[in-house]
Amino acid sequence: MRAIKILSTLGVVLLALSALSAVGLAQEMENLPQASDLARQSLRPYWHVFAAYTIAIVLIGGWAVSIARRLRAVEERLLD
C-alpha cells in the first residue's frame, strides 16, 4: 500500500515536470530569430487537450490501483 502511494506521487510529479518542460520548450521556440512560420507556432491554444489527457491518465492509473487492491483483498479472503 505504501509502495502504491509512493508510485502514484512519483507519477504525479513526473507528469507535472513534463508539462512544465513542454511549456518551457514552447516559449523557447517563440524566441528563435530565424524560425520559420511553422516553427513559431505554439501549442498554447491546445493546453486543454494536454490537461484532459493528464486527467484521463491519472484516472486510469487510479482505476488500476483500485482493481489491484480489490484483487488483493479477494486473494486474502480465499487464502483464509
Backbone as ProteinMPNN parsed JSONL, in Angstrom:
{"seq_chain_A": "MRAIKILSTLGVVLLALSALSAVGLAQEMENLPQASDLARQSLRPYWHVFAAYTIAIVLIGGWAVSIARRLRAVEERLLD", "coords_chain_A": {"N_chain_A": [[0.835, -1.181, 0.0], [1.926, 1.234, 0.79], [3.893, 1.413, -1.127], [2.367, 1.822, -3.401], [1.315, 4.355, -2.934], [3.675, 5.839, -3.001], [4.512, 5.387, -5.647], [2.352, 6.516, -7.048], [2.555, 9.191, -6.264], [5.054, 9.787, -7.331], [4.444, 9.479, -10.046], [2.637, 11.615, -10.437], [4.338, 13.768, -9.966], [6.174, 13.423, -12.073], [4.464, 13.814, -14.281], [3.785, 16.508, -13.879], [6.313, 17.715, -14.168], [6.855, 17.072, -16.85], [4.85, 18.52, -18.134], [5.594, 21.139, -17.453], [8.085, 21.288, -18.733], [7.297, 21.086, -21.386], [5.897, 23.468, -21.723], [7.977, 25.284, -21.314], [9.633, 24.643, -23.485], [7.995, 25.393, -25.616], [7.918, 28.159, -25.21], [10.613, 28.805, -25.623], [10.87, 28.231, -28.34], [9.384, 30.244, -29.502], [10.997, 32.452, -29.31], [13.026, 32.208, -31.14], [15.195, 33.619, -33.524], [15.552, 33.063, -36.347], [13.492, 31.401, -37.011], [11.039, 29.639, -38.887], [7.672, 30.307, -40.074], [6.157, 28.051, -39.483], [7.641, 26.864, -37.439], [7.352, 28.74, -35.462], [4.864, 28.413, -34.446], [2.639, 27.787, -31.753], [1.791, 25.569, -29.063], [0.14, 26.458, -27.193], [-2.646, 27.184, -27.492], [-3.81, 24.713, -27.245], [-3.807, 23.766, -24.654], [-5.818, 22.72, -23.065], [-6.28, 20.226, -24.137], [-3.994, 18.777, -23.446], [-4.294, 18.908, -20.67], [-6.647, 17.429, -20.375], [-5.81, 14.892, -21.247], [-3.925, 14.372, -19.245], [-5.56, 14.249, -16.965], [-7.134, 12.046, -17.693], [-5.193, 9.994, -17.785], [-4.372, 9.941, -15.105], [-6.79, 9.176, -13.889], [-7.175, 6.608, -15.031], [-4.918, 5.327, -14.021], [-5.52, 5.43, -11.267], [-7.778, 3.827, -11.277], [-6.652, 1.36, -12.019], [-5.067, 0.904, -9.756], [-7.095, 0.666, -7.859], [-8.388, -1.667, -8.765], [-6.292, -3.485, -8.347], [-6.061, -3.41, -5.548], [-8.596, -4.43, -4.768], [-8.445, -6.973, -5.889], [-6.33, -8.048, -4.438], [-7.547, -8.11, -1.923], [-9.561, -10.02, -2.369], [-7.975, -12.27, -2.928], [-6.741, -12.59, -0.427], [-8.983, -13.251, 1.136], [-9.667, -15.679, -0.02], [-7.501, -17.239, 0.696], [-7.831, -17.487, 3.418]], "CA_chain_A": [[0.0, 0.0, 0.0], [2.852, 2.371, 0.84], [4.565, 1.478, -2.429], [1.408, 2.383, -4.352], [1.276, 5.794, -2.685], [4.94, 6.411, -3.472], [4.489, 5.36, -7.107], [1.387, 7.482, -7.558], [3.143, 10.509, -6.056], [6.104, 9.923, -8.328], [3.788, 9.675, -11.331], [2.103, 12.976, -10.493], [5.488, 14.666, -10.098], [6.698, 13.293, -13.432], [3.525, 14.474, -15.185], [3.935, 17.949, -13.715], [7.581, 18.108, -14.777], [6.75, 17.005, -18.312], [4.024, 19.648, -18.569], [6.403, 22.345, -17.337], [9.111, 21.289, -19.768], [6.633, 21.356, -22.661], [5.616, 24.905, -21.757], [9.264, 25.955, -21.49], [10.082, 24.416, -24.86], [7.163, 26.218, -26.493], [8.35, 29.542, -25.056], [11.914, 28.952, -26.267], [10.7, 28.198, -29.787], [8.832, 31.518, -29.941], [12.045, 33.463, -29.284], [14.063, 31.933, -32.124], [15.191, 34.694, -34.515], [15.468, 32.616, -37.724], [12.485, 30.354, -37.116], [10.025, 29.821, -39.922], [6.319, 30.47, -39.528], [5.727, 26.769, -38.931], [8.356, 26.622, -36.183], [6.907, 29.71, -34.453], [3.539, 28.062, -33.946], [2.637, 27.414, -30.34], [0.771, 24.615, -28.624], [-0.586, 27.085, -26.106], [-4.108, 27.1, -27.627], [-4.266, 23.34, -27.02], [-3.479, 23.365, -23.293], [-6.92, 21.936, -22.513], [-6.125, 18.846, -24.604], [-2.985, 18.168, -22.583], [-4.893, 18.757, -19.34], [-7.607, 16.32, -20.433], [-5.047, 13.641, -21.28], [-3.34, 14.175, -17.915], [-6.641, 13.802, -16.079], [-7.508, 10.687, -18.087], [-4.13, 9.071, -17.373], [-4.444, 9.812, -13.644], [-7.979, 8.378, -13.57], [-6.923, 5.216, -15.398], [-3.969, 4.813, -13.026], [-6.269, 5.204, -10.026], [-8.65, 2.671, -11.504], [-5.8, 0.167, -11.964], [-4.711, 0.698, -8.349], [-8.308, 0.185, -7.201], [-8.564, -3.074, -9.145], [-5.248, -4.268, -7.676], [-6.425, -3.526, -4.13], [-9.729, -5.353, -4.627], [-7.965, -8.317, -6.21], [-5.552, -8.497, -3.279], [-8.493, -8.436, -0.849], [-10.203, -11.285, -2.74], [-6.983, -13.333, -2.735], [-6.584, -12.81, 1.016], [-10.167, -13.956, 1.622], [-9.609, -17.061, -0.498], [-6.474, -17.966, 1.439], [-8.278, -17.728, 4.811]], "C_chain_A": [[0.885, 1.253, 0.0], [3.562, 2.539, -0.493], [3.645, 2.102, -3.471], [1.331, 3.897, -4.176], [2.538, 6.469, -3.211], [4.95, 6.463, -4.994], [3.5, 6.365, -7.682], [1.896, 8.908, -7.382], [4.232, 10.777, -7.076], [5.517, 10.167, -9.713], [3.242, 11.084, -11.494], [3.238, 13.98, -10.681], [6.053, 14.612, -11.511], [5.771, 13.947, -14.455], [3.638, 15.992, -15.099], [5.226, 18.448, -14.359], [7.518, 18.072, -16.295], [5.898, 18.151, -18.847], [4.817, 20.951, -18.519], [7.475, 22.412, -18.414], [8.512, 21.563, -21.138], [6.323, 22.845, -22.803], [6.906, 25.681, -21.984], [9.788, 25.812, -22.902], [9.293, 25.274, -25.833], [7.583, 27.682, -26.406], [9.698, 29.776, -25.718], [11.779, 29.007, -27.776], [10.153, 29.516, -30.317], [9.923, 32.576, -30.068], [13.154, 33.216, -30.303], [14.036, 33.004, -33.221], [14.995, 34.211, -35.948], [14.411, 31.53, -37.922], [11.487, 30.673, -38.221], [8.658, 29.992, -39.261], [5.822, 29.189, -38.882], [6.382, 26.509, -37.577], [7.903, 27.573, -35.086], [5.536, 29.382, -33.893], [3.646, 27.535, -32.517], [1.542, 26.39, -30.062], [-0.081, 25.196, -27.5], [-2.109, 27.045, -26.29], [-4.663, 25.704, -27.32], [-3.983, 22.851, -25.602], [-4.568, 22.484, -22.702], [-6.846, 20.474, -22.96], [-5.117, 18.112, -23.725], [-3.521, 17.954, -21.168], [-5.865, 17.585, -19.316], [-6.883, 14.979, -20.463], [-4.422, 13.35, -19.919], [-4.388, 13.652, -16.937], [-7.039, 12.364, -16.407], [-6.471, 9.668, -17.64], [-4.162, 8.863, -15.861], [-5.647, 8.967, -13.238], [-7.779, 6.9, -13.901], [-5.936, 4.578, -14.43], [-4.645, 4.531, -11.697], [-7.188, 4.006, -10.125], [-7.848, 1.374, -11.427], [-5.388, -0.142, -10.528], [-5.907, 0.15, -7.585], [-8.558, -1.29, -7.51], [-7.54, -3.951, -8.432], [-5.577, -4.462, -6.194], [-7.566, -4.526, -3.927], [-9.319, -6.79, -4.913], [-7.155, -8.889, -5.047], [-6.476, -8.894, -2.125], [-9.19, -9.769, -1.115], [-9.237, -12.441, -2.528], [-6.765, -13.638, -1.256], [-7.765, -13.575, 1.593], [-10.167, -15.409, 1.171], [-8.588, -17.878, 0.269], [-6.915, -18.288, 2.865], [-9.257, -18.842, 4.908]], "O_chain_A": [[0.608, 2.214, -0.717], [3.806, 3.66, -0.94], [4.112, 2.841, -4.338], [1.287, 4.636, -5.159], [2.471, 7.549, -3.798], [5.353, 7.471, -5.575], [3.783, 6.998, -8.699], [1.691, 9.748, -8.258], [4.32, 11.875, -7.624], [6.042, 10.982, -10.472], [3.366, 11.683, -12.563], [3.115, 14.927, -11.458], [6.377, 15.651, -12.086], [6.247, 14.573, -15.402], [3.593, 16.683, -16.117], [5.231, 19.486, -15.021], [8.07, 18.95, -16.958], [6.198, 18.697, -19.908], [4.726, 21.773, -19.431], [7.743, 23.486, -18.952], [9.151, 22.207, -21.971], [6.472, 23.412, -23.885], [6.927, 26.635, -22.763], [10.333, 26.764, -23.461], [9.861, 25.825, -26.776], [7.604, 28.377, -27.422], [9.916, 30.83, -26.316], [12.503, 29.757, -28.432], [10.425, 29.877, -31.462], [9.783, 33.508, -30.86], [14.137, 33.957, -30.322], [12.979, 33.273, -33.791], [14.32, 34.895, -36.717], [14.45, 30.812, -38.921], [11.14, 31.831, -38.453], [8.515, 29.841, -38.048], [5.146, 29.228, -37.854], [5.737, 25.988, -36.668], [8.045, 27.262, -33.903], [5.094, 30.028, -32.943], [4.64, 26.912, -32.144], [0.511, 26.355, -30.734], [-0.923, 24.504, -26.927], [-2.815, 26.88, -25.295], [-5.872, 25.546, -27.154], [-3.924, 21.644, -25.369], [-4.27, 21.586, -21.914], [-7.299, 19.583, -22.242], [-5.348, 16.976, -23.311], [-3.233, 16.935, -20.541], [-5.904, 16.829, -18.344], [-7.29, 14.036, -19.784], [-4.394, 12.197, -19.487], [-4.127, 12.721, -16.174], [-7.255, 11.556, -15.504], [-6.828, 8.59, -17.166], [-3.999, 7.74, -15.385], [-5.541, 8.13, -12.342], [-8.177, 6.034, -13.122], [-6.097, 3.416, -14.057], [-4.377, 3.508, -11.067], [-7.353, 3.257, -9.161], [-8.307, 0.396, -10.837], [-5.359, -1.304, -10.123], [-5.75, -0.739, -6.748], [-8.9, -2.067, -6.619], [-7.875, -5.039, -7.963], [-5.392, -5.552, -5.652], [-7.512, -5.365, -3.028], [-9.791, -7.717, -4.256], [-7.279, -10.067, -4.713], [-6.229, -9.883, -1.434], [-9.389, -10.56, -0.193], [-9.629, -13.484, -2.005], [-6.622, -14.798, -0.872], [-7.585, -14.448, 2.442], [-10.623, -16.282, 1.909], [-8.778, -19.076, 0.475], [-6.431, -19.251, 3.459], [-9.72, -19.163, 6.003]]}, "name": "protein", "num_of_chains": 1, "seq": "MRAIKILSTLGVVLLALSALSAVGLAQEMENLPQASDLARQSLRPYWHVFAAYTIAIVLIGGWAVSIARRLRAVEERLLD"}
